[in-house]
Amino acid sequence: MTDHLKDTLALVTGASRGIGAATAKALAAAGAHVILTARTAGGLEEVEDAIHAAGGSATIAPLDLTDGSSIGRLAQAVADRWDALDTLVLNAAMLGSLGPVPTADPKEFARVMTLNVTAQQALIAAFDPLLRRSKRARVIAVTSSVAARPRAYWGAYGASKAALETLVTAYGEEMRNLSQVRTAILDPGATRTQMRARAYPGEDPASVKQPEVVAEAIADLLAHDFETGHRVRLD
């Protein structure tokens, strides 16, 4: 891995496990100081320890993204310590229950939309000033194939990811002529995560790729740059 992210600051959500944890490690290996966020402090500490053991640097920030005020406090804390945010990876999400659209539980549907959409907008809003101060800010949103290709029983999750794609790409278009902020959408495809195991309980985990493959794709995307509207789909 090169050090193409040396002297940059990255924030990765959902960084306590899976794709988020692997991405945090990959960005740290590329030279970035990585801020790790997730609800599980223990998982974040394990990722932070692994980054430090590999010679990288990271800071953990345990928080619940569905608590809007916590996002604002995190942004303020980051602004107090750093001048700009160079990379924002919007990875945190919840699957919710899979089932027919008419039978979706309203409270659970609201929770899915709150984390997968509302919290993402709150993150963009809170970190927008820091992103604009970067000489090369990049926002990458992790999506799913069901956002573009609706699938039976995946209505709630698919709707949330479709909304996320629109939200992030629209922000990138707004920033195109105002700053150096650029946005991209990345669909990791079938990946060995806890969410995948919940959705496909009978699947052999060894039959799908590891999160590290997705993490390397994100690091590579940042190394080669992109313009707003760029999309990556991994097999």
C-alpha positions as CSV (number, residue, x, y, z in Angstrom):
1,M,0.0,0.0,0.0
2,T,1.3,3.5,-0.8
3,D,1.1,6.5,1.4
4,H,-1.1,8.5,-1.0
5,L,-3.3,9.6,1.9
6,K,-0.4,10.9,4.1
7,D,-1.2,14.0,6.1
8,T,-5.0,13.6,5.4
9,L,-7.9,13.1,7.8
10,A,-10.5,10.5,7.2
11,L,-13.7,9.6,9.0
12,V,-15.3,6.2,8.6
13,T,-18.7,5.3,10.0
14,G,-19.7,1.8,11.1
15,A,-16.0,1.2,11.7
16,S,-16.2,-1.4,14.5
17,R,-16.5,-4.4,12.2
18,G,-16.9,-5.6,8.6
19,I,-16.4,-3.2,5.7
20,G,-16.1,-0.2,8.0
21,A,-13.3,-1.7,10.1
22,A,-11.4,-3.0,7.0
23,T,-11.7,0.4,5.3
24,A,-10.4,2.2,8.3
25,K,-7.4,-0.1,8.4
26,A,-6.8,0.4,4.7
27,L,-7.0,4.2,4.8
28,A,-4.7,4.2,7.8
29,A,-2.2,2.0,5.9
30,A,-2.3,4.6,3.1
31,G,-1.2,7.3,5.6
32,A,-4.5,8.9,6.7
33,H,-5.3,9.6,10.3
34,V,-8.7,7.9,10.7
35,I,-11.5,8.8,13.0
36,L,-13.5,5.6,13.7
37,T,-17.2,5.9,14.6
38,A,-19.7,3.2,15.7
39,R,-21.9,2.4,18.6
40,T,-19.6,-0.4,20.0
41,A,-16.7,1.0,21.8
42,G,-15.0,-2.4,22.3
43,G,-15.0,-3.1,18.6
44,L,-13.6,0.4,17.8
45,E,-10.8,-0.1,20.3
46,E,-9.9,-3.4,18.6
47,V,-9.7,-1.7,15.2
48,E,-7.7,1.2,16.7
49,D,-5.3,-1.2,18.3
50,A,-4.8,-3.0,15.0
51,I,-4.1,0.3,13.2
52,H,-1.6,1.4,15.8
53,A,0.1,-2.0,15.7
54,A,0.5,-1.7,11.9
55,G,2.1,1.7,12.4
56,G,-0.9,3.8,11.5
57,S,-2.9,6.4,13.5
58,A,-6.5,6.6,14.5
59,T,-8.9,8.1,17.0
60,I,-12.1,6.4,18.2
61,A,-15.4,8.2,18.6
62,P,-18.1,5.9,19.9
63,L,-21.6,7.3,19.1
64,D,-25.1,6.5,18.1
65,L,-25.7,8.1,14.7
66,T,-29.4,8.1,15.2
67,D,-28.8,10.7,17.9
68,G,-28.6,13.9,15.8
69,S,-27.0,15.9,18.6
70,S,-24.1,13.5,18.9
71,I,-23.1,14.1,15.3
72,G,-23.0,17.8,15.9
73,R,-20.8,17.3,18.9
74,L,-18.4,15.0,17.0
75,A,-18.1,17.6,14.2
76,Q,-17.3,20.3,16.7
77,A,-14.7,18.1,18.4
78,V,-13.1,17.3,15.1
79,A,-13.1,21.0,14.1
80,D,-11.4,21.9,17.4
81,R,-8.5,19.6,16.6
82,W,-8.2,19.6,12.8
83,D,-8.5,22.2,10.0
84,A,-10.2,20.1,7.4
85,L,-11.8,16.7,6.7
86,D,-10.4,15.1,3.5
87,T,-12.3,11.8,3.4
88,L,-15.8,10.8,4.6
89,V,-16.9,7.2,4.2
90,L,-20.6,6.8,4.8
91,N,-20.7,3.1,5.6
92,A,-22.9,2.6,8.7
93,A,-26.3,1.1,8.0
94,M,-28.9,-1.3,9.3
95,L,-30.7,-4.0,7.3
96,G,-34.0,-4.2,9.2
97,S,-36.4,-7.1,8.8
98,L,-36.8,-8.5,5.3
99,G,-40.4,-8.9,4.3
100,P,-43.3,-7.7,2.1
101,V,-43.8,-3.9,1.9
102,P,-47.4,-4.0,3.2
103,T,-46.3,-5.8,6.4
104,A,-43.3,-3.6,7.3
105,D,-43.4,-2.5,10.9
106,P,-43.7,1.3,10.9
107,K,-41.3,1.7,13.9
108,E,-38.6,-0.5,12.4
109,F,-39.0,1.2,9.0
110,A,-38.5,4.5,10.7
111,R,-35.3,3.3,12.4
112,V,-33.9,2.0,9.1
113,M,-34.6,5.4,7.4
114,T,-33.3,7.3,10.4
115,L,-29.9,5.6,10.3
116,N,-29.5,4.9,6.6
117,V,-30.8,8.3,5.4
118,T,-31.5,10.9,8.0
119,A,-28.2,10.3,9.9
120,Q,-26.3,10.5,6.6
121,Q,-27.7,13.9,5.8
122,A,-26.8,15.0,9.3
123,L,-23.2,13.8,8.8
124,I,-22.9,15.7,5.6
125,A,-24.4,18.8,7.1
126,A,-22.2,18.7,10.2
127,F,-19.0,18.1,8.3
128,D,-19.7,20.2,5.3
129,P,-17.6,23.2,6.6
130,L,-14.6,20.9,7.2
131,L,-15.0,19.2,3.9
132,R,-15.0,22.5,2.1
133,R,-11.8,23.5,3.8
134,S,-10.0,20.4,2.3
135,K,-8.0,20.9,-0.9
136,R,-9.3,17.5,-2.1
137,A,-12.4,16.3,-0.1
138,R,-14.0,13.0,-1.1
139,V,-17.2,11.5,0.1
140,I,-17.9,7.8,-0.6
141,A,-21.2,6.3,0.2
142,V,-21.6,2.5,0.5
143,T,-24.8,1.4,-1.1
144,S,-26.4,-1.9,-2.3
145,S,-27.6,-3.3,-5.6
146,V,-31.2,-3.3,-4.3
147,A,-31.1,0.5,-4.5
148,A,-31.1,0.5,-8.3
149,R,-32.7,-3.0,-8.8
150,P,-35.6,-3.4,-6.4
151,R,-35.9,-6.9,-5.0
152,A,-38.9,-8.6,-3.4
153,Y,-38.9,-8.3,0.4
154,W,-36.0,-5.8,0.4
155,G,-38.2,-2.8,0.0
156,A,-37.3,-0.9,3.2
157,Y,-33.5,-1.4,2.9
158,G,-33.6,-0.8,-0.8
159,A,-35.6,2.4,-0.4
160,S,-33.1,3.7,2.2
161,K,-30.1,3.0,-0.1
162,A,-31.8,4.6,-3.1
163,A,-32.4,7.7,-1.0
164,L,-28.8,7.7,0.2
165,E,-27.5,7.6,-3.4
166,T,-29.7,10.5,-4.4
167,L,-28.7,12.5,-1.3
168,V,-25.0,12.0,-1.7
169,T,-24.9,12.6,-5.4
170,A,-27.0,15.7,-5.2
171,Y,-24.6,17.1,-2.5
172,G,-21.7,16.4,-4.9
173,E,-23.5,18.3,-7.7
174,E,-24.1,21.2,-5.3
175,M,-20.4,21.3,-4.5
176,R,-19.1,20.8,-8.0
177,N,-18.5,24.6,-8.7
178,L,-18.2,25.7,-5.1
179,S,-15.4,23.6,-3.6
180,Q,-13.2,20.6,-4.1
181,V,-15.7,18.2,-2.6
182,R,-16.5,15.2,-4.9
183,T,-18.8,12.3,-4.2
184,A,-19.0,8.7,-5.3
185,I,-21.2,5.7,-4.8
186,L,-19.7,2.3,-4.1
187,D,-21.7,-1.0,-4.2
188,P,-19.6,-3.7,-2.5
189,G,-21.6,-6.6,-3.8
190,A,-21.7,-9.9,-1.9
191,T,-19.4,-9.5,1.1
192,R,-18.7,-11.5,4.2
193,T,-20.4,-9.3,6.9
194,Q,-22.8,-9.8,9.7
195,M,-25.5,-8.1,7.7
196,R,-24.9,-10.5,4.8
197,A,-25.2,-13.4,7.3
198,R,-28.5,-12.2,8.5
199,A,-29.9,-11.8,5.1
200,Y,-28.6,-15.1,3.8
201,P,-28.4,-17.4,6.9
202,G,-27.8,-20.6,4.8
203,E,-25.0,-19.2,2.7
204,D,-21.4,-20.5,3.1
205,P,-19.4,-17.4,4.2
206,A,-16.4,-18.7,2.3
207,S,-18.3,-18.3,-0.9
208,V,-18.3,-14.5,-0.8
209,K,-15.4,-12.0,-0.7
210,Q,-13.9,-10.6,2.5
211,P,-14.4,-7.0,3.6
212,E,-10.8,-6.3,2.9
213,V,-11.4,-6.6,-0.8
214,V,-14.0,-3.7,-0.5
215,A,-11.6,-1.7,1.6
216,E,-8.8,-2.0,-0.9
217,A,-11.3,-0.8,-3.6
218,I,-12.1,2.3,-1.6
219,A,-8.5,3.0,-0.9
220,D,-7.7,2.6,-4.6
221,L,-10.6,4.8,-5.6
222,L,-9.1,7.6,-3.4
223,A,-5.7,7.0,-4.9
224,H,-6.9,7.5,-8.5
225,D,-9.5,10.2,-7.8
226,F,-12.9,10.6,-9.4
227,E,-15.5,13.2,-10.3
228,T,-18.9,13.4,-8.7
229,G,-21.3,10.9,-10.1
230,H,-18.7,8.1,-10.2
231,R,-20.0,4.7,-9.3
232,V,-18.1,1.5,-8.5
233,R,-19.8,-2.0,-8.4
234,L,-17.7,-4.9,-7.1
235,D,-18.5,-8.5,-8.1
